[in-house]
Amino acid sequence: MKLTILFNGQFWEGVVEINYEGCFKAGRHIFGSEPKDPEVLNFVIHSALRILENTTSSIELNVCEEKKVNPKRLAREVAKESVRGVSTMAQEVIQRELETRKKEKKVVSKAQKEAEKEQKRLLAQQKAKARHRGKG
């Protein structure tokens, strides 16, 4: 599991990434103001896994055997990653998740609008019948 905290121009956000058994998942958490160490630790302990469990989008990866890496090379790669920020796979997974939530919300809101329309139509029919009968 990997947590990257970055400033997106407006808020501080944390991007949690996990590569587990060939499946890559990512989730995003908005911290707001710059998070302090205890806040980050609390997030990692209590909320990070919950965010990853709630994500439905993932990318299948080719599982390859990991070779033993020289510690100096590993340190260089970590330094490069800290400069680079969030990986493109994480961005892709987060974007897919946003799109699916958007589609779900669109379906729900459309159903609500249809129900409201139907309710208005029934109310108008009842009023028309009442006027026709001379009760209005």
C-alpha positions in Angstrom: 0.0 0.0 0.0 1.3 3.5 -0.9 0.0 6.9 0.3 0.9 10.0 -1.6 0.0 13.4 -0.1 0.0 16.3 -2.5 -1.4 19.8 -3.0 -3.8 20.0 -5.9 -3.9 23.8 -6.1 -6.8 24.1 -3.7 -6.7 21.4 -1.1 -4.3 18.8 0.2 -5.3 15.3 -0.9 -4.0 11.8 -0.2 -4.0 9.2 -2.9 -3.9 5.6 -1.6 -2.7 3.0 -4.0 -2.5 -0.8 -3.6 -1.3 -3.6 -5.9 -2.7 -6.8 -4.5 -2.6 -10.1 -6.4 -2.4 -8.4 -9.8 -5.2 -6.0 -9.1 -4.4 -2.3 -8.8 -6.8 -0.1 -6.9 -6.6 3.6 -5.9 -8.7 6.0 -3.8 -8.6 9.6 -3.0 -9.1 11.4 0.3 -9.3 15.2 0.7 -7.5 16.5 3.8 -8.4 20.2 3.3 -5.7 22.2 5.0 -2.1 20.8 5.2 -2.3 17.6 7.3 -0.2 17.2 10.4 1.6 13.9 11.2 -1.0 12.7 13.8 -3.8 13.3 11.3 -2.0 11.3 8.6 -1.3 8.5 11.0 -5.0 8.5 12.1 -6.0 8.4 8.4 -3.7 5.5 7.6 -4.8 3.4 10.7 -8.6 4.0 10.4 -9.6 5.2 6.9 -7.2 4.2 4.2 -8.4 0.6 3.8 -12.0 1.7 4.0 -11.4 4.0 1.0 -9.9 1.2 -1.0 -12.7 -1.2 -0.1 -15.3 1.3 -1.3 -13.7 1.7 -4.7 -15.2 -0.5 -7.4 -12.8 0.3 -10.3 -9.6 -1.5 -10.6 -7.0 -2.3 -13.2 -5.7 -5.8 -13.8 -1.9 -6.0 -13.9 0.5 -8.6 -15.2 2.0 -10.3 -12.1 5.7 -10.7 -12.5 8.3 -12.1 -10.1 10.1 -9.4 -8.2 13.8 -9.5 -8.3 16.0 -8.4 -5.4 16.8 -4.7 -5.9 20.0 -3.0 -4.9 19.3 -0.7 -1.9 20.9 2.3 -3.6 18.8 1.7 -6.7 15.7 1.4 -4.5 16.5 4.7 -2.8 16.9 6.4 -6.2 13.5 5.0 -7.3 11.8 6.2 -4.2 13.3 9.7 -4.6 12.1 9.8 -8.2 8.6 8.7 -7.2 8.4 11.4 -4.5 9.1 14.0 -7.1 6.8 12.5 -9.7 3.7 12.3 -7.5 0.7 10.2 -8.3 1.0 7.5 -10.9 -1.1 7.5 -14.0 -2.7 4.2 -13.1 -4.0 5.7 -9.9 -5.4 8.7 -11.8 -7.1 6.3 -14.2 -8.6 4.3 -11.5 -9.9 7.4 -9.6 -11.3 8.8 -12.9 -13.2 5.5 -13.5 -14.6 5.6 -10.0 -15.8 9.2 -10.5 -17.4 8.3 -13.8 -19.3 5.3 -12.3 -20.5 7.4 -9.4 -21.6 10.1 -11.8 -23.6 7.6 -13.9 -25.2 6.1 -10.7 -26.2 9.6 -9.5 -27.6 10.5 -12.9 -29.8 7.4 -12.9 -31.1 8.1 -9.4 -31.8 11.8 -10.0 -33.6 10.9 -13.3 -35.8 8.5 -11.4 -36.5 11.2 -8.8 -37.4 13.7 -11.4 -39.8 11.2 -13.1 -41.5 10.5 -9.8 -41.9 14.2 -9.1 -43.3 14.7 -12.6 -45.8 11.8 -12.1 -46.8 13.2 -8.7 -47.5 16.6 -10.2 -49.5 15.1 -13.0 -51.6 13.1 -10.6 -52.2 16.2 -8.5 -53.3 18.2 -11.5 -55.7 15.4 -12.6 -57.2 15.4 -9.1 -57.7 19.2 -9.2 -59.2 19.0 -12.6 -61.7 16.3 -11.5 -62.6 18.4 -8.4 -63.2 21.5 -10.6 -65.3 19.5 -13.0 -67.4 18.2 -10.1 -67.9 21.8 -8.8 -65.7 21.4 -5.6 -63.1 24.0 -6.4 
